Amino acid sequence: MRAVQAVEFGGPEVLSVREVPEPVAGPGEVVVDVAAADVMFLDTRLRSGWGGEFFKLATPYVPGGAVAGVISAVGAGVDASWIGRRVTTATAASKIGGGQPIGGYAEKALAKVDSLTAVPEGLSLPQAVALAHDGKTALAVFDRAAIRPGEWVLITAAGGGLGTLLIQLARAAGAHVIAAARGRTKLELAERLGADAVVDYSELGWSDKARAATGGAGANVVLDGAGGALGEAALDAAADDSRFLGYGASAGEFAALDADAAKARGITVYTLFDITDAGTDWPGLAERSLAEAAAGRLEVVIGQTFPLDDAESAHAAIESRTAVGRTLLTVGSTV
C-alpha cells in the first residue's frame, strides 16, 4: 500500500510517499481503509525532531494520529459486524516491516477497537475526522468553562479547528465572543461564525483592544488555544474573578502564567491537565461532537485538503500559519 513516510527529521520536504506492507489486525484491532487523515500541528513538530523525550520515534515512520474510513478487517476478539462500517478513530501504535511506526497518512491504518467512533448518517468522513481531536477537546473545554449567558469570552487561536468550534459553542450558550487570530482571513471566518468582536494578535496592543471590546471590564472567560506569549498577553484582557483555560500551544508552547498575579486578581486558571483529567468521558464526548455536527448545530470548518502525495504542502500550510480550520489529507472514498 502507499503511505507517507518521514524519511528523516527535518522540514516538510522529508515527507515522501512510499510502498509499505499493509497492516494486519492483531487481537483487539481493526484495519481501516482510510478516506481522510487529520493533519495536526503536533505532526509538524514531531516531523521536525521535536519531542524526542516524550515520543519515541525513529525514522522512517508514517505520521498521523487520526483517520476516518471504512473497516475492512478485524482481529481476534473483535465483533465482525464492524466490517463495512464508517468510523473515525485514533490510529494504533502499530508497526510495519523493520519496526517503524505507521500512522494515518496511508491507504490503510490500524486502530484499537476501543477507540472507534461510528460516523452517523448525514456526516461525511472528512467532517468526522476533522472532529476526531477537536470535537471532543472543544466539548471538554466548553464543559469545564461553564459559560453563562451574557458573559464575555475571549478565544485565542480562534481561526483553527478547535477555535472555530469554541466560537460556536460559546455563542450557543448565550455569550459574547471576542475572537483573536492572525490575519484577515481568519478574523473574517470568526465573524461569520458569530464572534461579536475580532482582534489580530499579530498587532501591538491586541490584548488592550480585546479588553476594550468588553467595555473595559475584561473577559469573564479566556479560552487560550495559542499559548506562549500570546496566552500570557491574553491574561491581561481577563476580568478580575474570571476563568482562564489554557489548553493549546499553537504558538509553540503553553502559556507560562504568573500564578501569584492571577490568584491576586481572583482568576481561576485551568491547565490542559485540569481540563482533561482521568474522569473525562472521551468516547462520550466524541460521539456527542459527531452528533452535534450531524444535526447541523456545529459547523465543521475544513479549510484545506491535500492528496496523500502532497503531505508536504499540508505541513507547510500549518507551519506558515496560513491554514484555516482543519487540514486534511484525502486518501480514498470520502462518502
Sine and cosine of phi, psi and omega as CSV:
sin_phi,cos_phi,sin_psi,cos_psi,sin_omega,cos_omega
0.00,0.00,0.28,-0.96,0.02,-1.00
-1.00,-0.05,0.66,-0.75,0.03,-1.00
-0.51,-0.86,0.44,-0.90,0.09,-1.00
-1.00,0.02,0.77,-0.63,0.08,-1.00
-0.89,-0.45,0.62,-0.78,0.26,-0.97
-1.00,0.07,0.96,-0.27,-0.13,-0.99
-0.98,0.22,-0.33,0.94,0.12,-0.99
-0.35,-0.94,0.16,-0.99,0.06,-1.00
-0.99,0.13,0.69,-0.73,-0.03,-1.00
0.25,-0.97,-0.47,-0.88,-0.02,-1.00
-0.97,0.22,-0.01,-1.00,-0.02,-1.00
-0.83,0.56,-0.42,0.91,-0.05,-1.00
-0.92,0.38,-0.20,0.98,0.01,-1.00
-0.98,0.19,-0.12,0.99,0.02,-1.00
-0.99,0.13,0.77,-0.63,-0.08,-1.00
-0.60,-0.80,0.67,-0.74,0.05,-1.00
-0.99,0.13,0.78,-0.63,-0.03,-1.00
-0.67,-0.74,0.30,-0.95,0.14,-0.99
-1.00,0.07,0.78,-0.62,0.02,-1.00
-0.72,-0.70,0.34,-0.94,0.03,-1.00
-0.89,0.45,0.55,-0.84,0.05,-1.00
-0.95,0.32,0.58,-0.81,0.03,-1.00
-0.95,0.31,0.48,-0.88,0.04,-1.00
-0.86,-0.50,0.79,-0.62,-0.05,-1.00
-0.94,0.35,0.80,-0.60,0.11,-0.99
-1.00,-0.05,-0.13,-0.99,0.02,-1.00
-0.84,0.54,0.76,-0.66,0.02,-1.00
0.97,0.25,0.20,0.98,-0.04,-1.00
-0.87,-0.49,0.29,-0.96,0.10,-0.99
-0.72,-0.69,0.37,-0.93,0.16,-0.99
-0.97,-0.23,0.78,-0.62,0.02,-1.00
-0.95,-0.32,0.82,-0.57,0.18,-0.98
-0.97,0.23,0.93,-0.36,-0.21,-0.98
-0.97,0.24,0.78,-0.63,0.14,-0.99
-0.99,-0.11,-0.65,0.76,-0.02,-1.00
-0.48,-0.88,0.56,-0.83,0.00,-1.00
-0.84,-0.54,0.67,-0.74,0.05,-1.00
-0.96,0.27,0.63,-0.78,0.09,-1.00
-0.90,-0.44,0.89,-0.45,-0.12,-0.99
-0.95,-0.32,0.38,-0.93,0.14,-0.99
-0.84,0.54,-0.61,0.79,0.03,-1.00
-0.86,0.50,-0.60,0.80,0.02,-1.00
-0.85,0.53,-0.65,0.76,-0.03,-1.00
-0.94,0.35,-0.59,0.81,0.02,-1.00
-0.91,0.41,-0.71,0.71,-0.01,-1.00
-0.90,0.43,-0.66,0.75,0.03,-1.00
-0.87,0.50,-0.52,0.86,-0.01,-1.00
-0.97,0.24,-0.21,0.98,-0.03,-1.00
0.97,-0.26,0.00,1.00,0.01,-1.00
-0.96,0.29,0.48,-0.88,0.19,-0.98
0.99,0.16,0.35,0.94,-0.02,-1.00
-0.87,0.49,-0.43,0.90,0.00,-1.00
-0.97,0.24,-0.29,0.96,0.00,-1.00
-0.95,-0.32,-0.58,0.82,-0.07,-1.00
-0.90,-0.44,0.91,-0.41,-0.08,-1.00
-1.00,0.07,0.98,0.18,-0.01,-1.00
-0.95,-0.31,0.64,-0.77,0.14,-0.99
-0.77,-0.63,0.68,-0.74,0.00,-1.00
-0.98,0.19,0.49,-0.87,-0.06,1.00
-0.99,0.17,0.52,-0.85,0.09,-1.00
-0.59,-0.80,0.32,-0.95,0.02,-1.00
-0.98,-0.19,0.90,-0.44,0.00,-1.00
-0.95,0.31,0.09,-1.00,0.15,-0.99
0.92,-0.40,0.88,-0.47,-0.08,-1.00
-0.98,-0.21,-0.14,0.99,-0.03,-1.00
-0.45,-0.89,0.58,-0.81,0.01,-1.00
-0.65,-0.76,0.28,-0.96,0.23,-0.97
-0.76,-0.65,0.57,-0.82,-0.03,-1.00
0.08,-1.00,-0.37,-0.93,-0.04,-1.00
-0.88,-0.47,0.72,-0.70,-0.02,-1.00
-0.96,0.27,0.78,-0.62,-0.04,-1.00
-0.93,-0.37,-0.25,0.97,-0.01,-1.00
-0.36,-0.93,0.46,-0.89,0.04,-1.00
-0.77,-0.64,0.45,-0.89,0.03,-1.00
-1.00,-0.07,-0.06,-1.00,-0.02,-1.00
-0.86,0.51,0.68,-0.73,0.05,-1.00
1.00,0.10,0.04,1.00,-0.01,-1.00
-0.95,-0.30,0.74,-0.67,0.01,-1.00
-0.86,0.50,0.82,-0.57,-0.05,-1.00
-0.91,0.41,-0.25,0.97,0.01,-1.00
-0.92,0.39,-0.21,0.98,0.08,-1.00
-0.93,0.38,-0.45,0.89,-0.05,-1.00
-0.87,0.49,0.76,-0.65,0.00,-1.00
1.00,0.00,-0.08,1.00,-0.03,-1.00
-1.00,0.03,0.56,-0.83,0.07,-1.00
-0.99,0.12,0.77,-0.64,-0.06,-1.00
-0.62,-0.78,0.34,-0.94,0.28,-0.96
-0.84,-0.55,0.52,-0.85,-0.15,-0.99
-0.25,-0.97,0.44,-0.90,0.24,-0.97
-0.95,0.32,0.49,-0.87,0.05,-1.00
-0.99,0.15,0.46,-0.89,0.01,-1.00
-0.99,0.14,0.38,-0.92,0.06,-1.00
-0.98,0.17,0.95,0.31,-0.10,-0.99
-0.99,-0.16,0.11,-0.99,-0.02,-1.00
-0.78,-0.63,0.38,-0.92,0.18,-0.98
-0.85,-0.53,-0.07,-1.00,-0.04,-1.00
-0.78,0.63,0.76,-0.65,-0.04,-1.00
1.00,-0.03,-0.13,0.99,0.09,-1.00
1.00,0.01,0.15,0.99,-0.01,-1.00
-0.98,0.21,0.60,-0.80,0.05,-1.00
-0.93,0.38,0.56,-0.83,0.07,-1.00
-0.84,-0.54,0.79,-0.61,-0.01,-1.00
-0.95,-0.32,-0.61,-0.79,-0.15,-0.99
-1.00,-0.08,-0.16,0.99,0.00,-1.00
-0.98,0.18,0.92,0.40,-0.12,-0.99
-0.35,-0.94,0.27,-0.96,0.02,-1.00
-0.95,0.31,-0.45,0.90,0.06,-1.00
-0.68,-0.73,0.54,-0.84,0.01,-1.00
-0.62,-0.78,0.45,-0.89,0.08,-1.00
-1.00,-0.04,0.53,-0.85,0.09,-1.00
-0.56,-0.83,0.46,-0.89,0.12,-0.99
-0.98,0.19,0.66,-0.75,-0.03,-1.00
-0.87,0.49,-0.53,0.85,-0.02,-1.00
-0.94,0.35,-0.25,0.97,-0.03,-1.00
-0.99,-0.12,-0.02,1.00,-0.08,-1.00
-0.97,0.24,0.65,-0.76,0.17,-0.99
-0.80,-0.60,0.85,-0.52,0.02,-1.00
-0.92,0.39,0.66,-0.75,0.00,-1.00
-1.00,0.01,0.85,-0.53,-0.04,-1.00
-0.95,0.32,0.36,-0.93,0.09,-1.00
-0.87,0.50,0.55,-0.83,0.01,-1.00
1.00,-0.03,-0.05,1.00,0.01,-1.00
-0.83,-0.56,0.76,-0.65,0.00,-1.00
-0.98,0.20,0.30,-0.95,0.03,-1.00
-0.91,0.41,-0.64,0.77,0.10,-0.99
-0.87,0.50,-0.68,0.74,0.06,-1.00
-0.86,0.50,-0.67,0.75,-0.04,-1.00
-0.90,0.45,-0.71,0.71,-0.04,-1.00
-0.95,0.30,-0.44,0.90,0.08,-1.00
-0.91,0.42,-0.36,0.93,0.04,-1.00
-0.99,-0.14,-0.06,1.00,-0.14,-0.99
-0.83,0.55,-0.68,0.73,0.06,-1.00
-0.98,-0.18,-0.74,0.67,-0.14,-0.99
-0.94,0.34,-0.58,0.81,-0.07,-1.00
-0.88,0.47,-0.79,0.61,-0.03,-1.00
-0.95,0.32,-0.56,0.83,0.03,-1.00
-0.92,0.38,-0.68,0.74,0.02,-1.00
-0.86,0.52,-0.68,0.73,0.00,-1.00
-0.93,0.37,-0.60,0.80,0.05,-1.00
-0.89,0.45,-0.69,0.73,0.04,-1.00
-0.90,0.43,-0.73,0.68,-0.03,-1.00
-0.87,0.49,-0.71,0.71,-0.02,-1.00
-0.89,0.45,-0.67,0.74,-0.01,-1.00
-0.94,0.35,-0.54,0.84,-0.03,-1.00
-0.93,0.38,-0.45,0.89,0.02,-1.00
0.76,0.65,0.81,0.59,-0.06,-1.00
-0.93,0.36,0.71,-0.71,-0.03,-1.00
-0.94,-0.35,0.47,-0.88,0.02,-1.00
-0.82,0.58,0.68,-0.74,0.05,-1.00
1.00,0.03,-0.19,0.98,0.02,-1.00
-0.96,0.27,0.44,-0.90,0.12,-0.99
-1.00,-0.08,0.77,-0.64,-0.03,-1.00
-0.84,-0.55,0.85,-0.53,0.08,-1.00
-0.99,-0.14,0.82,-0.58,-0.01,-1.00
-0.88,-0.48,0.87,-0.48,0.10,-1.00
-1.00,-0.07,0.35,-0.94,-0.14,-0.99
0.82,0.57,0.66,0.75,-0.13,-0.99
-0.95,0.31,-0.27,0.96,-0.02,-1.00
-1.00,-0.03,-0.01,1.00,0.02,-1.00
-1.00,0.05,0.03,-1.00,-0.04,-1.00
-0.87,0.50,-0.69,0.72,0.00,-1.00
-0.95,0.33,-0.69,0.73,-0.01,-1.00
-0.88,0.47,-0.63,0.78,-0.01,-1.00
-0.91,0.41,-0.55,0.83,0.07,-1.00
-0.94,0.34,-0.66,0.75,-0.03,-1.00
-0.92,0.39,-0.57,0.82,0.10,-1.00
-0.84,0.55,-0.74,0.67,-0.05,-1.00
-0.92,0.39,-0.65,0.76,-0.01,-1.00
-0.91,0.41,-0.67,0.74,0.00,-1.00
-0.91,0.41,-0.66,0.75,0.02,-1.00
-0.90,0.43,-0.64,0.77,0.01,-1.00
-0.91,0.41,-0.43,0.90,0.04,-1.00
-0.99,0.14,-0.03,1.00,0.04,-1.00
1.00,-0.01,0.26,0.97,-0.02,-1.00
-1.00,0.02,0.30,-0.95,0.18,-0.98
-1.00,-0.09,0.75,-0.66,-0.13,-0.99
-0.93,-0.38,0.75,-0.66,0.20,-0.98
-0.94,-0.33,0.88,-0.47,-0.02,-1.00
-0.98,-0.20,0.81,-0.59,0.04,-1.00
-0.92,-0.38,0.80,-0.60,-0.02,-1.00
-0.40,-0.92,-0.01,-1.00,-0.05,-1.00
-0.93,-0.37,0.89,-0.46,0.12,-0.99
0.99,-0.13,0.46,-0.89,-0.09,-1.00
-0.88,0.47,-0.63,0.77,-0.05,-1.00
-0.87,0.50,-0.71,0.70,-0.02,-1.00
-0.94,0.35,-0.60,0.80,0.01,-1.00
-0.93,0.37,-0.62,0.79,0.05,-1.00
-0.91,0.41,-0.60,0.80,0.07,-1.00
-0.89,0.46,-0.70,0.71,0.00,-1.00
-0.87,0.49,-0.65,0.76,0.04,-1.00
-0.90,0.44,-0.67,0.74,0.01,-1.00
-0.89,0.46,-0.56,0.83,-0.02,-1.00
-0.99,0.16,-0.09,1.00,0.12,-0.99
0.88,-0.48,0.08,1.00,0.02,-1.00
-0.89,0.46,0.69,-0.72,0.01,-1.00
-0.98,0.20,-0.49,0.87,0.01,-1.00
-0.54,-0.84,0.47,-0.88,0.03,-1.00
-0.74,-0.68,0.54,-0.84,0.07,-1.00
-0.68,-0.74,0.60,-0.80,0.02,-1.00
-1.00,-0.08,0.92,-0.39,-0.07,-1.00
-1.00,0.09,0.22,0.97,0.22,-0.98
-1.00,0.03,-0.09,1.00,-0.02,-1.00
-0.98,-0.20,0.56,-0.83,0.02,-1.00
-0.89,0.45,0.58,-0.81,0.06,-1.00
0.96,0.26,0.34,0.94,-0.08,-1.00
-0.91,0.42,-0.58,0.82,-0.01,-1.00
-0.93,0.37,-0.51,0.86,0.09,-1.00
-0.91,0.41,-0.62,0.78,0.03,-1.00
-0.92,0.40,-0.62,0.79,0.03,-1.00
-0.90,0.44,-0.69,0.73,0.03,-1.00
-0.90,0.44,-0.66,0.75,-0.01,-1.00
-0.87,0.49,-0.53,0.85,-0.01,-1.00
-0.90,0.44,-0.39,0.92,0.01,-1.00
-1.00,0.04,0.03,1.00,-0.10,-1.00
1.00,0.04,0.21,0.98,0.05,-1.00
0.99,-0.14,-0.19,0.98,-0.05,-1.00
-0.98,0.22,-0.47,0.88,-0.04,-1.00
0.99,-0.17,0.26,-0.97,-0.04,-1.00
-0.98,0.20,0.67,-0.74,0.06,-1.00
-0.96,0.27,-0.46,0.89,0.00,-1.00
-0.66,-0.75,0.72,-0.69,0.13,-0.99
-0.90,-0.44,0.83,-0.56,0.07,-1.00
-0.95,-0.33,0.97,-0.24,-0.17,-0.99
-0.98,-0.22,0.97,-0.22,0.09,-1.00
-0.99,-0.13,-0.08,1.00,-0.06,-1.00
-1.00,0.02,-0.73,0.68,-0.04,-1.00
0.96,0.29,-0.21,-0.98,0.03,-1.00
0.84,0.54,-0.52,-0.85,-0.01,-1.00
-0.90,0.43,-0.48,0.88,0.02,-1.00
-0.92,0.39,-0.68,0.74,0.05,-1.00
-0.91,0.42,-0.62,0.78,0.03,-1.00
-0.90,0.43,-0.62,0.78,0.04,-1.00
-0.94,0.35,-0.53,0.85,0.01,-1.00
-0.89,0.46,-0.48,0.88,0.03,-1.00
-0.88,0.47,-0.50,0.86,0.02,-1.00
-0.91,0.40,-0.40,0.92,-0.01,-1.00
-1.00,-0.02,-0.01,1.00,-0.02,-1.00
-0.99,0.12,0.59,-0.81,0.09,-1.00
-0.97,0.25,0.35,-0.94,0.17,-0.99
-0.88,0.47,0.54,-0.84,0.01,-1.00
0.89,0.46,0.51,0.86,0.00,-1.00
-0.99,-0.14,-0.03,-1.00,0.07,-1.00
-0.89,-0.46,0.70,-0.71,0.01,-1.00
-0.84,-0.54,0.88,-0.47,0.00,-1.00
-0.92,-0.40,0.94,-0.35,0.00,-1.00
-0.97,-0.22,0.95,-0.30,-0.10,-0.99
-0.82,-0.57,-0.12,0.99,-0.12,-0.99
-0.81,-0.59,0.27,-0.96,-0.02,-1.00
-0.57,-0.82,0.66,0.75,-0.02,-1.00
-0.92,0.40,-0.32,0.95,0.07,-1.00
-0.98,0.18,-0.08,1.00,0.05,-1.00
0.87,-0.50,-0.37,0.93,0.01,-1.00
-0.32,-0.95,0.28,-0.96,0.04,-1.00
-0.95,0.31,0.43,-0.90,0.00,-1.00
-0.91,0.41,0.72,-0.70,0.07,-1.00
-0.99,-0.15,1.00,-0.01,-0.10,-0.99
-0.99,0.11,0.48,-0.88,0.11,-0.99
-0.98,0.18,0.99,-0.16,-0.10,-1.00
-0.88,0.48,-0.62,0.79,-0.02,-1.00
-0.92,0.39,-0.66,0.75,0.01,-1.00
-0.91,0.42,-0.66,0.75,0.02,-1.00
-0.90,0.44,-0.68,0.73,-0.01,-1.00
-0.89,0.45,-0.64,0.77,-0.01,-1.00
-0.89,0.46,-0.47,0.88,0.01,-1.00
-1.00,-0.08,0.05,1.00,0.01,-1.00
0.97,0.26,0.34,0.94,-0.02,-1.00
-1.00,0.07,0.82,-0.57,0.06,-1.00
-1.00,0.04,0.84,-0.54,-0.06,-1.00
-0.96,-0.28,0.80,-0.59,0.09,-1.00
-0.93,-0.38,0.79,-0.62,0.09,-1.00
-1.00,-0.03,0.10,-1.00,0.04,-1.00
-0.84,0.55,-0.60,0.80,-0.04,-1.00
-0.95,0.32,-0.48,0.88,0.09,-1.00
-0.95,0.32,-0.61,0.79,-0.06,-1.00
-0.96,0.27,-0.62,0.78,-0.07,-1.00
-0.93,-0.38,0.90,0.44,-0.04,-1.00
-0.99,0.11,-0.03,-1.00,-0.10,-1.00
-0.90,0.45,-0.37,0.93,-0.02,-1.00
-1.00,0.06,0.03,1.00,-0.04,-1.00
-0.93,0.36,0.79,-0.61,0.01,-1.00
-1.00,0.02,0.99,0.17,-0.07,-1.00
-0.88,0.47,-0.70,0.71,0.04,-1.00
-0.87,0.50,-0.64,0.76,0.02,-1.00
-0.90,0.43,-0.65,0.76,0.02,-1.00
-0.92,0.40,-0.62,0.78,0.02,-1.00
-0.89,0.46,-0.72,0.69,0.01,-1.00
-0.90,0.44,-0.64,0.77,-0.01,-1.00
-0.90,0.43,-0.65,0.76,-0.01,-1.00
-0.91,0.41,-0.66,0.75,0.03,-1.00
-0.91,0.41,-0.64,0.77,0.01,-1.00
-0.90,0.43,-0.65,0.76,0.02,-1.00
-0.89,0.45,-0.65,0.76,0.01,-1.00
-0.94,0.34,-0.66,0.75,0.00,-1.00
-0.89,0.45,-0.53,0.85,0.00,-1.00
-0.99,0.13,-0.07,1.00,0.03,-1.00
0.99,0.10,0.18,0.98,0.00,-1.00
-1.00,0.04,-0.25,0.97,0.09,-1.00
-0.78,-0.62,0.81,-0.59,0.11,-0.99
-1.00,0.05,0.78,-0.62,0.05,-1.00
-1.00,-0.06,0.90,-0.43,-0.06,-1.00
-1.00,-0.08,0.96,-0.28,0.11,-0.99
-0.97,-0.24,0.97,-0.25,-0.13,-0.99
-0.98,0.17,-0.50,0.87,-0.06,-1.00
-0.37,-0.93,0.65,-0.76,0.09,-1.00
-0.80,-0.60,0.51,-0.86,-0.01,-1.00
-0.70,-0.72,0.54,-0.84,0.09,-1.00
-0.95,0.32,0.30,-0.95,0.00,-1.00
-0.80,0.61,-0.61,0.80,-0.03,-1.00
-0.92,0.39,-0.23,0.97,-0.10,-1.00
-0.86,-0.50,0.61,0.79,0.05,-1.00
-0.86,0.50,-0.50,0.87,0.03,-1.00
-0.84,0.55,-0.69,0.72,-0.01,-1.00
-0.94,0.35,-0.55,0.83,0.05,-1.00
-0.88,0.47,-0.72,0.70,0.02,-1.00
-0.91,0.41,-0.64,0.76,-0.02,-1.00
-0.90,0.44,-0.61,0.79,0.01,-1.00
-0.90,0.44,-0.66,0.75,0.01,-1.00
-0.92,0.39,-0.70,0.72,-0.06,-1.00
-0.94,0.34,-0.45,0.89,0.01,-1.00
-0.99,0.10,-0.04,1.00,-0.01,-1.00
0.92,0.40,0.33,0.95,0.03,-1.00
-1.00,-0.04,-0.24,0.97,-0.03,-1.00
-0.94,0.35,0.65,-0.76,0.02,-1.00
-0.87,-0.48,0.67,-0.74,-0.02,-1.00
0.88,0.48,-0.58,-0.81,-0.01,-1.00
-1.00,0.01,0.47,-0.88,0.09,-1.00
-0.91,-0.41,0.77,-0.64,-0.06,-1.00
-0.79,-0.61,0.42,-0.91,0.26,-0.97
-0.97,-0.25,0.76,-0.65,0.09,-1.00
-0.99,-0.14,0.69,-0.73,-0.12,-0.99
-0.85,-0.53,-0.90,0.44,-0.02,-1.00
-0.89,-0.45,-0.48,-0.88,0.01,-1.00
-0.88,0.48,0.73,-0.69,-0.06,-1.00
-0.96,-0.27,0.32,0.95,-0.01,-1.00
-0.89,0.45,0.00,0.00,0.00,0.00
